[in-house]
Amino acid sequence: MGQPTHAQNWWRSAVIYQVYVRSFADGDGDGTGDLAGVRAKLPYLAELGVDALWFNPWYLSPMKDGGYDVADYRVIDPAFGTLAEAEKLIAEAKELGIRTLVDIVPNHVSDQHPWFRAALAQGPERELFHFRPGRGEHGELPPNDWPSQFAGSAEPVWTRLPDGTWYLHLFTPEQPDLNWAHPAVRQEHEEILRFWFERGVAGVRIDSAALLAKDPDLPDFVEGRDPHPYVDRDELHDIYRSWRTVADAYDGIFVGEVWLPDTERFARYLRPDELHTAFNFSFLSCPWDAGRLRTSIDETLAEHAPVGAPATWVLCNHDVTRTVTRYGRADSGFDFATKAFGTPTDLALGARRARAGALLSLALPGAVYLYQGEELGLPEAEIPRDRIQDPMHFRSGGTDPGRDGCRVPLPWTADAPYAGFGGEPWLPQPSGWSAYAADLQAADPGSMLSLYRAALTIRPEFGDGPLTWLPTPEGVLAFARPGQEGRLLCVVNLADAPADLPAHSRLLLGSGPLDPRGRLPKDTAVWLHG
């Protein structure tokens, strides 16, 4: 058998653009982004230079959790369009050289899913979920004490029904967990995978990929217990091996959302017969600190090496504070537990660091995920409390600002109503949002959009070779990669003083200008020909 071709290995070094459809572009003027809006912007995405689009769930949903409460995987939510439009979008993107990934949410479904509605009616579908009698003299206490994935132990993960039984939901009550020990659950999801692969998708992102399997006894939570009752259980690997067989039949790929501190256990999901890639949350949550970033990069590459899987690099996504804002704060890392209203932010500093961070992430070996609006340098928006929709806010008792701030509809045209998004957006755009509009940035060679376009044009020259660190002063990161036309260097200055550049033949791209003496200023990155 011959070596895989570059086309078969496209995912190993791809730049994949995340589309949160609801906030991308509104084609019909109703204030909600839709597939028509995405189709109209395909030329923009092709010019940006991305290899693939990852769509957050676009399925039929009551939208109790931004579409991650799925009522039917084979139906596009009417707010977004139709299945025929989705098929047309997949085909049109492919004609432009852009592949499509869809999002699967296997841990749970919506409480409006036909299975759960039948379960509530005492049908045999109850076996497809986790229904249990309560504890206490009259069954008034939940079956166990597991903490919620949304708001910690203060929020129960069980809801009691009028008949006295309880059902499990690690997230909201509107998202009942499936029983993955039941063969019908496994069969249904494999059929869903085939359904979308047959419609031309190139891959699937797996939401909460480490949570599916549960200890059948549903015991109380004990910190440090091994195995964990519902995280990273060994049964998961058999599920994903079966999925891999399905994907291989279509040359499809997987990327898993796997939050695990144990690097060895994380790597198990990336064995050759399981998932192709998984998200790198260590890098995403890392503060703007040279030592911490280098450690994150080293550990990421080391944990992927034994299984031969490529790393993924992510600065932001639909759940995380936008990079410009995060990098402009005293604490530039990310942790859900520390999110708060009114955190002081220096947006100019954040934008400078975000530009440098873009060149850093795009120069690393592996695949890169780019969240919509990152290429425009959008900051996190402060949503008025009476307009917040994210359940994370409400389930925290109102202390967590939620995730809506990174989901505000995009600005496309500076002088158009609602910055060219379409109708009045479902989330309010902040004043001054039009200053970030794509049409303004496209005409400005110094804009964030122009930087991303230039970087994505050059990035293929880095190839897929290894990374070699170069000696640098404290606070400076520099590494070499074997390029297609000689050695390429990436240098990032996180120190307080300007840094001398290593020997090089020419400067390819900079996140900002060099100082008058040709040195690299603080919070600036460059790509060089070595």
Beta strands, then each sheet from edge to edge (+ up, - down):
strand 1: 15-19
strand 2: 52-55
strand 3: 59-60
strand 4: 72-76
strand 5: 99-104
strand 6: 131-133
strand 7: 158-160
strand 8: 165-168
strand 9: 203-206
strand 10: 253-256
strand 11: 277-278
strand 12: 312-314
strand 13: 367-371
strand 14: 468-469
strand 15: 476-483
strand 16: 486-493
strand 17: 506-510
strand 18: 524-529
sheet 1: 11+ 10+ 9+ 5+ 2+ 1+ 13+ 12+
sheet 2: 3+ 4-
sheet 3: 6+ 8- 7+
sheet 4: 14+ 15- 16+ 18- 17+
end
